[in-house]
């Protein structure tokens, strides 16, 4: 069954609490190792009982390794740090954070994550061969160190059974199939139980890099989770499920909610089981449009979220218009429920 995990980068999905997430049918959350290292810190989270207790979240938590921050932060501003052979140095707000393969895994073990991600060297699909080759070599080397640290850090449960926590590897290689294959084969030999597609999944025009995504999915063992990291547009999720991917995460539904865009299935579908994913199946309402000023209808007639079962489009428009935080909360709940309904439809 495919699942979409919203991004709770700093230990919170913005604007909503754990009960809101559960009610929206959210199966799990993705949090970020690097950001949690900076605030509140791995030692603090561990002292408070781990992320599940700290955030009051009982469902799965995936912690991304921080490798993407190499791409998103250092690539755009080299003064924020550097990538060394065995570690990444971040410099931000006058503070230095060191992220090595060992520290990356040790921090995630301290968080109590259900799924840990190995540290990788992220690239853009259009980077040159030398950069992609360096990324693969580094990801493989760091992968060995991550797996070794993970195995040493696991503890047998009190009842003598093996722990259920999993470590996923991330396959790099850009758009070069030979490099993707090299990376995948090496990580499979290292013993990972699931694999993520590494690197930016969109080309320069914002289109899904379908060919390399499909090829990489074929390289991943079928018995494990296939994680399309960062894939979040509804139509792209549908495409990747057909390729074999089963796990997705992205900031799109929550970020779009804060920008007043509410996702809805096309109104021709009168019930969730009638949604046809083989043709354009959704749109969004910009809730501040004047057409919603006196609209007493819910955002979506087939949605069972808090926003749609209790409030009208006109009221949501009013909340957003006056800047009340309830507007952002209800919009976020609605968009997340749209995504969980999409996941439910993909299993039919």
ABEGO torsion letter per residue (X at the ends): XBBBBBBBAAGBBBGBBAAAAAAAGBABBBBBAAAAAAOAEAAAAAAAGEAAAAAGBABBBBBBAGAAAAAAAAAABAAAEBBBAABBBBBBGGBBBBBBAAAAAAAAAAAGBABBBBBBBBBBAABBAAAAAAAAAAAAAAAAAAAAAAAAABBBBAAGBBBABBBBBBBBGEABAAAAAAAAAAAAAAGBABBBBBEBABBAAGBBBAAAAAAAAAABBAABBBBBBGBABAAAAAAAAAAGBABBBBAAAAAAAAAGBBBBBBAABABAAABBAABBABBBBBAABAAAAABABBABAABABAAAAABBAAAAAAAAAAGBAAAAAAAAAAAAAAAAAAAAAAAX
